[in-house]
Amino acid sequence: MTGHGCFGHYLYRIGKEGSEVCHECGESDDTAQHTLADCSRWSAQRQELVEVLGDGDLSLHNVVDRMLCSERNWAAVASFCETVISQKEAAERVREEDPNAPSIDVDGVAEGEHVTVLTYSPIRTTNPGQYGRLATY
């Protein structure tokens, strides 16, 4: 994960936000790692991910290693990212339309309403049993 996208840290750096704060939980620095491993807003989605990965270590290095071990792990990480990022993007669109709008719960975002920022190409690598290439846009 490059950290580009709907993360307070990045949006502050490019001048789209007044601070790096996480709109979901109030943490002072909303980074990709915070969203993946710590933000309380995504605890249910994170728990599902951890159950599939079989490991609570959500450091970027470990997550990439685990997702490359099986297609099931890959799909779980991709699903987590697509779900979370689509909801963060929907909330950002609301804030862009009305900068005074409070943070909202966007669990009800309709299918197809999101923009996927994490894409993958399942390809077999030189290591047997490992799949994938991670590309973040």
C-alpha positions in Angstrom: 0.0 0.0 0.0 1.4 3.3 -1.0 -0.6 5.4 1.4 -2.2 7.3 -1.4 -6.0 7.6 -1.3 -8.6 8.5 1.3 -6.2 8.5 4.3 -6.0 11.7 6.4 -2.2 11.6 6.3 -2.1 11.7 2.5 -5.0 14.2 2.1 -3.4 16.6 4.6 -0.1 16.3 2.7 -1.7 17.3 -0.6 -3.7 20.1 1.0 -7.2 18.5 0.8 -7.6 18.2 4.5 -6.8 20.5 7.4 -5.3 17.7 9.5 -4.2 14.1 9.4 -6.9 13.0 11.7 -8.9 9.8 11.0 -12.5 10.7 10.3 -13.6 7.3 11.4 -12.1 7.0 14.9 -10.4 10.3 15.7 -6.9 8.9 15.8 -4.4 11.7 15.2 -2.7 10.2 12.1 -4.9 8.3 9.5 -2.4 6.2 7.5 -2.9 3.1 5.4 -1.3 1.1 8.2 -3.7 2.6 10.8 -6.7 1.7 8.6 -5.4 -1.8 8.1 -4.4 -2.6 11.6 -5.8 -0.2 14.2 -8.9 1.8 13.3 -11.8 0.8 15.4 -14.2 1.6 12.6 -13.0 -1.5 10.7 -12.7 -4.0 13.5 -15.4 -6.3 12.2 -13.8 -6.4 8.7 -10.4 -6.8 10.2 -11.5 -9.7 12.4 -12.8 -11.5 9.2 -9.4 -10.9 7.6 -7.4 -12.2 10.6 -9.6 -15.3 10.7 -8.7 -16.1 7.1 -5.0 -15.2 7.3 -4.7 -17.1 10.6 -2.4 -14.4 11.9 -3.0 -11.2 13.8 0.2 -9.6 12.6 -1.1 -6.9 10.2 2.2 -5.3 9.4 2.4 -4.6 5.6 5.3 -7.1 5.2 3.4 -9.9 6.9 0.1 -9.2 5.1 1.8 -9.3 1.7 3.6 -12.5 2.6 0.4 -14.1 3.8 -1.7 -13.0 0.8 0.9 -14.5 -1.6 0.6 -17.9 0.1 -2.9 -18.7 -1.3 -5.7 -17.5 -3.4 -8.0 -17.6 -0.4 -5.7 -15.2 1.5 -5.3 -13.0 -1.5 -9.1 -12.8 -1.9 -9.5 -11.9 1.8 -7.1 -9.1 1.7 -8.6 -7.7 -1.6 -12.1 -7.9 -0.1 -11.0 -6.0 3.1 -9.3 -3.3 1.0 -12.2 -3.0 -1.4 -14.8 -2.8 1.4 -12.8 -0.3 3.5 -11.6 2.0 0.7 -14.9 2.2 -1.0 -16.5 3.3 2.3 -13.7 5.8 3.0 -14.1 7.2 -0.5 -17.9 7.5 -0.2 -17.4 9.4 3.1 -14.8 11.7 1.4 -17.2 12.5 -1.4 -19.8 13.6 1.2 -17.2 15.8 2.9 -16.2 17.3 -0.5 -19.8 18.2 -1.2 -20.3 19.7 2.2 -17.1 20.4 4.1 -19.2 21.1 7.3 -20.8 17.7 7.1 -20.1 15.4 10.1 -18.4 12.0 9.4 -21.0 9.5 8.4 -21.4 5.7 8.6 -21.4 4.5 5.1 -22.1 0.8 5.6 -25.1 1.1 3.3 -23.2 2.1 0.2 -24.8 0.3 -2.7 -23.0 -2.3 -4.7 -21.1 -0.7 -7.6 -21.0 2.7 -5.8 -17.3 2.4 -4.9 -14.1 2.8 -6.7 -11.6 0.1 -6.1 -8.1 1.4 -5.5 -6.4 -1.9 -4.9 -6.2 -4.1 -7.9 -4.5 -7.4 -8.3 -3.6 -9.8 -11.1 -3.5 -13.4 -9.9 -0.4 -14.8 -11.5 1.8 -17.7 -10.4 5.2 -16.6 -9.3 8.4 -18.6 -9.4 7.6 -19.9 -5.9 5.1 -22.8 -5.9 1.9 -22.0 -4.1 2.3 -18.2 -4.3 0.1 -16.0 -6.3 -0.3 -12.4 -7.2 1.0 -9.0 -7.9 -0.1 -6.0 -5.9 -0.8 -2.7 -7.7 -2.2 0.3 -5.9 -3.7 3.3 -7.7 
